[in-house]
Amino acid sequence: MILRYRNDFLESYYQDTDRNIRLYKYKLLGDHIDDLEGIDVSKITCSSSPTIGYYEFSGILSGTDLQVSLSPDVSDYSVESYREILVYYEDPETSEIGLAFVIDLEDSENLRRTVNILEIPDFDPSCQVSFERSLDTARLEGAGQGRYRNFLGLSDEDLRAYVTLESWRAYHQLNKSTDSNTSNFLLDHLDTVKINEYGLKIY
């Protein structure tokens, strides 16, 4: 795996301590890009996947190690033939979206139609970088819904309950429903985050 940056991204964002970016969008391309500076980014769109819009990924930056989780659409049967991952940045101040860098997959590397975890070393930007949170992270870090309990007052029923991702999704889907009758519908959905008596967060 080889990481290649665009020069305009390096100069305008990566090396600028006053800038903020968000990394969470990518496209896949089958052809190798020889000249990253000379390409017309808009023309890549017609031969990339997805053609319209982007795939989204979640990421974690630990020191200088960037870990990204890519989940291409399961209906994309060409996943294993893609050789380039085009990662886009978004400027939260201007909402501008641009190509940040390209990840070249080598001959022995292939993406799969499932979750792909990529470890990218030596990623040390001067700018502030944020990522999209996965649904699991949003669920675990969120306030939760339903019955609220002080940790010391938890019942055996509370401690036995486990909120699955499917339950969390169902609750939010119902919560956003326009059906007025759903407001009185009760779901057994507990808080997913609690602070224990030692001040530690538990799930």
Buried (B, 14 or more C-beta within 10 A) or exposed (E): EEBEBBEEBBEBBBEBEEBBBBBBBBBBBEEEBEEBEEBEBEEBBEEBBEEEEBBEBBBEBEEEEBBBBBBBEEEBEEBEEBBBBBBBBBBEEEEEBBBBBBBBBEEEEEBEBEEBEBEBEEBEBEBBBBBBBBEEEBBBEBEBBBBEBEEEEBEEEBEEBEBEEEBBEEBBEBEEEEEEEEEEEEEEBBBBEBEEEEEEEEE
